[in-house]
Amino acid sequence: MSSLIKLELTRALRNRKFLFFSVIYPSVLFLIIAGNADSATEVTGTGTGLTVPTYMMVSMASFGALTAVLMGNSERIAKERESGWVRQLRLTTLPGRGYVLAKTASAAVVSLPSIVVVFVVAAAVKDVRLDAWQWLALTGAIWAGSLVFAALGVAIGYLASGDAVRPITMITYFGLSMLGGLWMPTTTFPTWLQNIAEWLPTHAYAALGQAIEQSRAPRAQDIALLAFFFVLFTGGAAWLYRKDTLKA
């Protein structure tokens, strides 16, 4: 399995378009959304007391990790299924769970640079300052949380065909990002939409980082929600993999 992970990492690092959208694009969006706000401008209406750059730093770091693990996994798996690569792997000693874990692990490794680059840009350009433990905790929480969406990417890759995977992934990707509050605070939404956003994994994902920035423990609801979706997505990916195996 380690050899497959190395192969997946090499392929991802050679894909310049993928690296741009997963590593550079979130930082550019951060600068655009943060705009002229400085380190003293607070986000209104959220009740967090965080400044605009600090609040959006977590959102865009989460968005970057989401981009890396979701977009990369879903399209690559769908194409590998059509090309027969997955069928060839089944002829080796690699177990099915090994393939799924290799995809998830390689995507998670690639997501780390997207998180770090957003943090560096926020600190250098927008003067975001946190304690050392907060930087480390933020990196760990956002990185670990991205595994939820890595599993979703694997599930979509087995659910959709090569032609349909991109639109399905894009709808899922932008829907979760916008409704989960990664691009703007959910407090700007109508009440009925805020109630829906509360139960989305992306909302809980961003809330983890915001809690760390506020020097408080994350809400149990957010942790439980992410754990639930991780089990749901990994279970769905495993079921779809077995179903795809029966077709081969």
Backbone hydrogen bonds, N-H to C=O, Kabsch-Sander energy under -0.5 kcal/mol:
donor,donor_aa,acceptor,acceptor_aa,energy
5,I,1,M,-2.2
6,K,2,S,-2.2
7,L,3,S,-2.1
8,E,4,L,-2.6
9,L,5,I,-2.4
10,T,6,K,-2.3
11,R,7,L,-2.3
12,A,8,E,-2.2
13,L,9,L,-2.5
14,R,10,T,-1.2
15,N,11,R,-0.6
15,N,12,A,-0.9
16,R,14,R,-1.2
19,L,15,N,-2.3
20,F,16,R,-2.3
21,F,17,K,-2.2
22,S,18,F,-2.0
23,V,19,L,-2.4
24,I,19,L,-0.9
24,I,20,F,-0.9
25,Y,20,F,-3.1
28,V,24,I,-2.0
29,L,25,Y,-2.5
30,F,26,P,-2.1
31,L,27,S,-2.0
32,I,28,V,-2.1
33,I,29,L,-3.1
34,A,30,F,-2.7
35,G,31,L,-1.3
37,A,34,A,-2.1
41,T,38,D,-1.4
42,E,40,A,-0.7
43,V,50,L,-2.8
46,T,43,V,-0.5
52,V,41,T,-3.5
55,Y,51,T,-2.9
56,M,52,V,-2.8
57,M,53,P,-1.7
58,V,54,T,-1.3
59,S,55,Y,-1.5
60,M,56,M,-2.8
61,A,57,M,-2.1
62,S,58,V,-2.3
63,F,59,S,-2.2
64,G,60,M,-2.4
65,A,61,A,-2.1
66,L,62,S,-2.4
67,T,63,F,-2.4
68,A,64,G,-2.2
69,V,65,A,-2.2
70,L,66,L,-2.4
71,M,66,L,-0.5
71,M,67,T,-1.3
72,G,67,T,-0.8
72,G,68,A,-0.6
73,N,69,V,-1.0
74,S,70,L,-1.9
75,E,71,M,-1.2
76,R,72,G,-1.3
77,I,73,N,-2.4
78,A,74,S,-2.0
79,K,75,E,-2.1
80,E,76,R,-2.2
81,R,77,I,-2.2
82,E,78,A,-1.7
83,S,79,K,-2.3
84,G,80,E,-0.9
85,W,80,E,-1.3
86,V,80,E,-1.2
88,Q,84,G,-1.8
89,L,85,W,-1.9
90,R,86,V,-1.5
91,L,87,R,-0.5
91,L,88,Q,-1.0
92,T,89,L,-1.5
99,Y,95,P,-1.5
100,V,96,G,-1.9
101,L,97,R,-2.7
102,A,98,G,-2.3
103,K,99,Y,-2.1
104,T,100,V,-2.2
105,A,101,L,-2.9
106,S,102,A,-2.4
107,A,103,K,-1.9
108,A,104,T,-2.0
109,V,105,A,-2.0
110,V,106,S,-1.8
111,S,107,A,-1.5
112,L,108,A,-0.8
112,L,109,V,-0.7
114,S,110,V,-0.7
115,I,111,S,-1.4
116,V,112,L,-2.2
117,V,113,P,-2.6
118,V,114,S,-1.3
119,F,115,I,-1.9
120,V,116,V,-2.5
121,V,117,V,-2.5
122,A,118,V,-2.5
123,A,119,F,-2.4
124,A,120,V,-2.6
125,V,121,V,-2.9
126,K,121,V,-0.8
126,K,122,A,-0.9
128,V,122,A,-1.7
135,W,131,D,-1.9
136,L,132,A,-2.1
137,A,133,W,-2.7
138,L,134,Q,-2.8
139,T,135,W,-2.2
140,G,136,L,-2.4
141,A,137,A,-2.8
142,I,138,L,-2.7
143,W,139,T,-2.2
144,A,140,G,-2.6
145,G,141,A,-2.4
146,S,142,I,-1.3
147,L,144,A,-1.4
148,V,145,G,-1.3
149,F,145,G,-0.6
150,A,146,S,-1.8
151,A,147,L,-2.1
152,L,148,V,-1.3
153,G,149,F,-2.1
154,V,150,A,-1.8
155,A,151,A,-2.1
156,I,152,L,-2.5
157,G,153,G,-2.1
158,Y,154,V,-1.4
159,L,155,A,-1.4
160,A,156,I,-2.5
165,V,161,S,-1.9
168,I,164,A,-1.9
169,T,165,V,-2.7
170,M,166,R,-2.8
171,I,167,P,-2.4
172,T,168,I,-2.2
173,Y,169,T,-3.2
174,F,170,M,-2.9
175,G,171,I,-2.2
176,L,172,T,-2.5
177,S,173,Y,-1.8
178,M,174,F,-2.7
179,L,175,G,-2.3
180,G,176,L,-1.4
181,G,178,M,-1.1
182,L,177,S,-2.4
183,W,177,S,-0.7
188,T,185,P,-1.7
189,F,186,T,-1.8
194,Q,190,P,-2.2
195,N,191,T,-2.0
196,I,192,W,-1.1
197,A,193,L,-2.6
198,E,194,Q,-1.7
199,W,196,I,-1.7
200,L,197,A,-1.8
204,A,200,L,-1.6
205,Y,201,P,-2.2
206,A,202,T,-2.3
207,A,203,H,-1.8
208,L,204,A,-1.3
209,G,205,Y,-0.9
210,Q,206,A,-2.1
211,A,207,A,-2.1
212,I,208,L,-1.7
213,E,209,G,-2.2
214,Q,210,Q,-1.3
215,S,212,I,-1.6
216,R,211,A,-2.4
223,I,219,R,-1.8
224,A,220,A,-2.7
225,L,221,Q,-2.3
226,L,222,D,-2.2
227,A,223,I,-2.3
228,F,224,A,-2.4
229,F,225,L,-2.3
230,F,226,L,-2.2
231,V,227,A,-2.2
232,L,228,F,-2.5
233,F,229,F,-3.0
234,T,230,F,-2.6
235,G,231,V,-2.4
236,G,232,L,-2.3
237,A,233,F,-2.6
238,A,234,T,-2.4
239,W,235,G,-2.3
240,L,236,G,-2.5
241,Y,237,A,-2.1
242,R,238,A,-2.2
243,K,239,W,-2.3
244,D,240,L,-2.4
245,T,241,Y,-2.1
246,L,242,R,-1.8
247,K,243,K,-1.1
248,A,244,D,-1.2
